[in-house]
Amino acid sequence: VQLQASGGGLVQAGGSLRLSCAASGSIFSINVMGWYRQAPGKQRDLVALITSGGTTNYADSVKGRFSISRDNAKNTVTLQMNSLKPEDTAVYYCYLDPPTAGLRYWGQGTQVTVSS
């Protein structure tokens, strides 16, 4: 399984960005996809996830500002980020969890920088 992320960039505070991640390879139809982020010197934290059934979960810090969605037919996941803040600056990583316990696939990171 390979994950290709895109959509990062530089934006001013209050602006918006959309991240996309496309999965390819042998993908089981039941899975969880989502995004983590890692700021310099900090641990990688969950931002949002969505199950193949459409259930979502968000970090408290992004609730009401970020929205995650997916297209099961295309094996893609999208993170719409609105009202961005400087503290959202990080490298964002998409991931996919297949049904196999303990297995996780990662995409390459994409940089999001929010200027004040």
C-alpha positions as CSV (number, residue, x, y, z in Angstrom):
1,V,0.0,0.0,0.0
2,Q,1.3,3.4,-0.9
3,L,-0.1,6.8,0.2
4,Q,0.6,10.0,-1.7
5,A,-0.2,13.2,0.1
6,S,-0.6,16.7,-1.5
7,G,-1.8,20.1,-0.8
8,G,0.4,21.6,1.9
9,G,1.8,25.1,1.6
10,L,2.1,28.6,3.2
11,V,-1.0,30.5,4.3
12,Q,-1.8,33.4,6.5
13,A,-3.6,33.0,9.8
14,G,-7.3,32.7,9.1
15,G,-6.8,31.2,5.8
16,S,-7.7,27.7,4.4
17,L,-5.8,24.8,2.9
18,R,-7.0,21.4,1.7
19,L,-4.8,18.3,2.0
20,S,-5.5,15.2,0.0
21,C,-4.1,11.7,0.2
22,A,-4.5,8.9,-2.3
23,A,-4.0,5.3,-1.4
24,S,-3.0,2.7,-3.9
25,G,-2.1,-1.0,-3.9
26,S,-3.9,-3.8,-2.1
27,I,-6.4,-2.0,0.0
28,F,-9.0,-3.8,2.1
29,S,-12.4,-2.1,1.8
30,I,-12.7,-1.8,5.6
31,N,-10.1,0.6,6.9
32,V,-9.4,3.8,8.8
33,M,-7.7,6.8,7.1
34,G,-6.7,10.0,8.6
35,W,-4.0,12.6,9.4
36,Y,-1.4,13.2,12.0
37,R,0.8,16.2,12.4
38,Q,4.2,16.9,13.9
39,A,5.6,20.2,14.7
40,P,9.3,20.7,15.2
41,G,10.5,19.2,18.5
42,K,7.0,17.8,19.3
43,Q,5.5,14.3,19.0
44,R,3.3,13.3,16.2
45,D,-0.4,13.8,17.1
46,L,-3.6,12.7,15.6
47,V,-5.5,15.4,13.8
48,A,-8.5,13.6,12.4
49,L,-9.6,10.2,11.2
50,I,-12.5,8.7,9.3
51,T,-13.6,5.1,9.0
52,S,-14.7,3.5,5.8
53,G,-18.2,3.7,7.2
54,G,-17.9,7.5,7.6
55,T,-17.4,7.8,11.3
56,T,-15.1,10.7,12.1
57,N,-13.0,11.8,15.1
58,Y,-11.1,15.1,15.6
59,A,-8.5,16.4,17.9
60,D,-10.0,19.0,20.2
61,S,-7.7,21.6,18.9
62,V,-9.2,21.4,15.4
63,K,-12.8,20.7,16.1
64,G,-15.0,23.2,14.2
65,R,-12.2,24.3,11.9
66,F,-11.1,21.1,10.1
67,S,-13.2,18.7,8.3
68,I,-12.2,15.2,7.1
69,S,-13.9,13.3,4.2
70,R,-13.1,10.4,2.0
71,D,-14.0,8.8,-1.3
72,N,-14.1,5.0,-0.8
73,A,-14.3,4.4,-4.5
74,K,-11.1,6.3,-5.1
75,N,-9.3,5.5,-1.8
76,T,-8.7,9.1,-1.1
77,V,-9.0,11.1,2.1
78,T,-9.2,14.9,2.3
79,L,-8.6,17.3,5.1
80,Q,-10.2,20.7,4.7
81,M,-8.6,23.1,7.1
82,N,-10.2,26.5,7.8
83,S,-9.5,29.3,10.1
84,L,-5.9,28.2,10.3
85,K,-3.7,29.3,13.2
86,P,0.0,29.6,13.5
87,E,-0.1,26.7,15.9
88,D,-1.4,24.5,13.1
89,T,2.0,24.8,11.5
90,A,3.4,21.3,11.2
91,V,4.2,18.5,8.8
92,Y,1.0,16.6,8.1
93,Y,1.1,12.9,7.5
94,C,-1.8,10.8,6.1
95,Y,-2.2,7.2,7.2
96,L,-4.2,4.1,6.6
97,D,-5.0,1.4,9.1
98,P,-6.2,-1.9,7.5
99,P,-8.1,-4.4,9.6
100,T,-4.9,-6.2,10.6
101,A,-4.2,-5.1,14.1
102,G,-1.0,-3.2,14.6
103,L,-0.4,-2.5,10.9
104,R,-0.3,1.1,9.6
105,Y,0.7,2.7,6.4
106,W,2.1,6.2,6.2
107,G,2.2,8.7,3.4
108,Q,5.1,11.2,3.1
109,G,4.6,14.3,5.0
110,T,3.4,17.6,3.6
111,Q,4.4,20.9,5.2
112,V,1.7,23.3,6.4
113,T,2.9,26.7,7.5
114,V,0.6,29.3,8.9
115,S,2.0,32.8,9.3
116,S,0.7,35.3,11.8
